Amino acid sequence: MIHADHTYLDHPLTGSLASGDVRGIGAELHLHGLDPDGAEARARALGYIILAGSIDKPHGLRECYIIDADGYLWVPDRPIEVTP
């Protein structure tokens, strides 16, 4: 998914966009269907940066933001389970 710059005006990456020091800045590599809580736990154990922990988002997905050792932003997500 490629986002326009204005998408990041109120996003945790805003400061990184200005400097241009991070590889792949502005690209979010989504991993649809991957449990974000499990991915976050594994990423923490490996020492990766957790930009934003697992949370339910208004657009219907639970997701987290993980920056790997090369500076790429990975977003594991899954649909929020709705109980009737």
N, C-alpha and C positions, 0 to 999 in steps of 0.2 A: 504494500500500500504506500503510495507516495502522497504526502500532504503538502499543501501550499504553506508558505511561511506564516500566514495569518492564523493557521490552525494552532500554532505554538505560542500565541500571544499570552495565554494563561496556562502554560504547561510547564512541568518541571524541567524541560530541556531548554527553555527560553535563554538562559545564560550561556549555555553551550553553543547555541546557534550564532551568537554574536562573535565568539572567538574563533570558530572554525577549527579548533584544535582536535576535535573528535572525529574519527573515521565514520563514514556512513551517516553523518548527522542529517536528521530529517527523515530518514528511512526507518520505518517500523516493520520488523520482520515478525508477522503474526503467525502463531502456531495454533490454528483453530482446533478445538477439541482436546487440547492438552491441559490437564488440571493445573491451574495457576498456583494453587497452594503447594502442591508437590514439587512443581518446578522451582518455586521460590525457595523452598527448603533445600533442595539439591544445589541451587545456585549459591545460597548462603554458605553451605558446607564447602563449596569449591572456592569461596572467596570472591565471587563476582559482586558487582555493585547492584544493589536493589534500588533502583531509582524511585519506584513506587510499589509498595507491597500489595498483595492480593486484596481486591475490593470489588464489590458489586457496583457496576456502572449503570447510569440511567438508560443507556442504549441496549440493555438486556444481557450484557456479558459480565462475567467475573473475570478479571484480568490482573496481571501485574507487569511491571516493566523491569527488565533485567539487562544490564550492560555487561557484555562478556569481556574477556581479556584483550580482545582486539578493538573494543570500543563500539561494537554493534549492539543495537537495541532490539531485544527479543521480547515479544508480547504473547505469552501463552494465554489462551482464553477458552472459556466454555460458556454455553448459555446458562443463565441463572435459572435454577430450578424453582418453579412456581408451585406452591402447594395450594390445592383448591380449598 
